[in-house]
């Protein structure tokens, strides 16, 4: 659960850090990563849709991989 303390293990704080930095000059800074972000999100959505008939195990494995890849990005 997110708290008011920065926690590298959470998903919230690293995203919030990027969000706050981007807002300092949104038009310029979002261009730095928006195409990579959009491509990654598209990959995640397409992969999830391709697995819609798969087992819960396969879908959970895909989801876990998406979280890992997003954290690295």
N, C-alpha and C positions, 0 to 999 in steps of 0.2 A: 504494500500500500504506500502511495506517496505520502511524504511528510514535508515539513517545512525545512528539512535538512537535506543538503545535496547528497545523493546516494548513487554511486556509479552503477550499482546493481539494479537500479530501477530503470524502467523504460521512460518514465516521465521526465526526470531531470536532464538527461542528455538532450532530449528533444526540446525541452524548455530553454536550455542554454542556446541551442541553434536558433530557435524561434526569436528569442530576445535580441540576439546579435543581428539577425536578419532585419528585424524591425528598425534598427538604427539607420538603415538606408535600404529600404525594401526594394525599390526598383532596380538598384544595382546588384544587391547581394543575392536576391532570389535567382537572378540569371545564372549565377555561378553553379547552382545545383539543380535547377528546376527540370531540365531535360533528363538528367540521370534519375531524379526522383520519379518523374512520370514514367520512364521506362521500367523502373523497378516495380512500381505500383501496378503497371500493366501486366508485367510478368506474374506477379502474385495473383492478380485477379484471373488471368487466363489459366494458370495452373490450378487454382481452386475450382474453377468451373469445369476443367477437364476431369477433376476428381469427384464431381458431385455424386456419382454412382459408386464410388469406391468405399471401402470399409472405413469405419471410424479410425482405425489404426493408421491407415494410409493418409487420411485427411489430417490427422494429428501430426504425423511425421512431416507432411508438407508445411503445415502451419509452423511447427518448431523450426524448420529450415528457413522459412520466411523471416521469422523473428531474428534468427542468427544473422542472416544476410542483411537485414535492415540495420542491425546493431553495428555491423562492420561498415556499412555505408555511412 
